């Protein structure tokens, strides 16, 4: 991580040597089996060179139950899987942290690779030896899901890529024969328009070997030039969607979105001109909800806190304005809450006389009016009720202007920021209450004229305050 430019597949036949290797007895698993993962979830990267207690601390503060342990690389000796090159996979601190997480209903992914050290597919020079190291990690931690973070020069090592994909396909086939599932994710560098050719070659090679790739997680960070980082992450996801469709041609649009993960570097990136803010996080989470992206992650859990000063890069804090674990809390809204590709939780919000809640001219500018308009099915009318109480469209939130509380205060669009001005609570009579103001979303003056901006008003239960959310 942190380095950028710096249908079931057919069964894979194991060689006799590989079959003997995989069938050999393995050490008793040190970690308890986990419950697995929901269809949509957040799973930030946890630095294994920091304290294993980081997981419990973040879960206690945010309720987030899924984490990605970074990274397994080659350690002392030849072809030897370790955490961070120097910590045993069976380390009691990390197996204990995984057991505690699973006891609370969560689960862990282990990521192989990253930007530093020697990646296992380069250290292990045969498919059989590489398979053995992957299996040792999977069995020791009782994993159902692994992540392969391939970047930098490793991504251009075609022999290692081929060896890795053969080993992964063999492992999936072996575990399937044992009644188990091994889910494989790939984490890859990306441009604002999508994957580059070396990453596409790796995925095509995986498909050719029969690897069942669960998702492609893109590192939406460190592009180089100045970028608006939230929009850059969304643009990269849109580009990836098209590219995945060219590789996995039999999948629907919704299935392709569900194959995506998105991993920004929170706060100040390695290039200090690139800053991924809390507002960017809200926009990306809203986009993921609306489209059914499977996973949101970020680099890294240890940086999810404010620095003493804003605007500088640090390994231990974000360098942007935030509260502790604010990114974890924002992304955790995805967990269990996305319907996928415009499904049952994203759609039109209809009000008085059948008019729809509409983002005027489909603009994403802050303070853009939210109006009533003839229902037309456009993106400006595709609202997602978030599990955090927000109503989101085009990556922005329905917002009471200037957090006003007076009758007649207009309602507009604004960067999602977690404030009370953006919380909307459905009531039994169909109204939408903004609890901060104590007022309800209101079709101004009972208007039936398309283009009338909405407002807040004293809750009355009248028809011009009754709204039907996506179901």
C-alpha positions, 0 to 999 in steps of 0.5 A: 500500500501507499505506492502507485506509479510508486459464473464459476470458473473451471476446476483446476487440476492439482499436480500430484506433488501439489495434492500431496503438499496440500493434503499433508497435516497442518498445525492446529489453527490458532484462531477460531473460525469467523462468521465471514463477511456481509455483502457490503462492508468497510475493512480498513488496513491495520498495520501489523507493526503496531499493537494488536490492540488497535482493532479492539480500540477501533471496534469499541469506538465505532462498532466497525467489525471488519479489518484487513491485516497488513501485510504478510511478506517474506521473512528471514529465510527463503519463502517464509510467510511472516507479518511485516517480515519479522513477526510469526503468523502464529503470534499470540497477540494477533491471533488473540486479536482475531479471536476477540474480533470474531467473538464479537461477530466480526472477521479479518482479512489478511493482505499479502504484499504491499509496497515494502519487503519481498512479496511471497510470489517473488520469494517462493520460486515454485507454485508448490512452495508458494501454495504451502505458504499461503495455506499455512497462513490461511489455516493458522488464522482460519481465514476465509478471505485473503487479499493480494496487494500487488504493486510497484515492480512486483506488478510487472513481474509476469513470472511471479504473477503467473505463479501466484495465480496458479497457487491461488487457483489450486488452493481454491480448488483444494479448499472446495474439495474440503467443503471450505471456501477461500475468497480471493481479492486483488488490491491494485494501483489505479489511475483516475480513469481505471487500471493500467495495462499491467494490472489488467494483464494480472487479472486476465492471467488470474481468469485464465488460470481459473482463479475465482476473483471476488473483488478488485480493490483499487488504491485511489491514492498518490496520483501525482498531479493535483486532484479532488481526491473524492471525485478521483476515487469515484472516477477511478471506480467508474473506469474500473467498472467498464474494465471489469466488464471487458474481462468478466463479460458474462456478469451484469452491471450490478455484479460488476459493481459488487466486484469492486473495492475502493481504498483511498489514503486518508488525509494527506497522501504521500504527495502533500498536494493530494488530501482525502478529506472527511467530506471526500469520505462521505462522498465516496461512501454515498457513491458506494452505497448507491452502486453496490460496491462491496468493500471500502477500506483505507490506509490506514487505521493507525492514521485515523486521527488528527495530527497536531498540525494540518497539512503535513504527512505522517505515518501516525495521523492523517494531517487533515481535520477530523475526529478520531476514527471519523473515517472508520465511522463514515465508511462503516455506514456501508456495512450491511447498508448497500443494496447494489447497483441501484437496487431496493434502497436507492431510488426516487423520493416521491412527495405531494401530487407525485412530484419527486425530490430532485437535485436541480440540474444534477449539480454537485455544487454545495448549496445547489437547491433541492426541489420538487420536480416531475419524476424522470428517473435521472441520477438527480432523483436517485436518493440513497437513505444512509444508515447514518440518517442521511439522504444522499444523491450524486455523492452529496447530502440533503442539507438544511441551509446553514443549519437553520431552524426557522420555518422556511429555511431552504433545503439544499445539497452539501458535502456530507459532513455528519452534522445534524443539518443532514439527519432525516428521520422517517416518521410514521405519518410519512414525514421526514424530521430533521431532529436538529431543527425539530422541523420537517421537510416541506414542499413549499406552499403545497407547490405542484410547480416543478422547480420549487425549492423545498424547505423545512417547516413546523411538522404538521403531518399534512400531505405536502410533508409526506414523502415515500422513500425507496423501498 
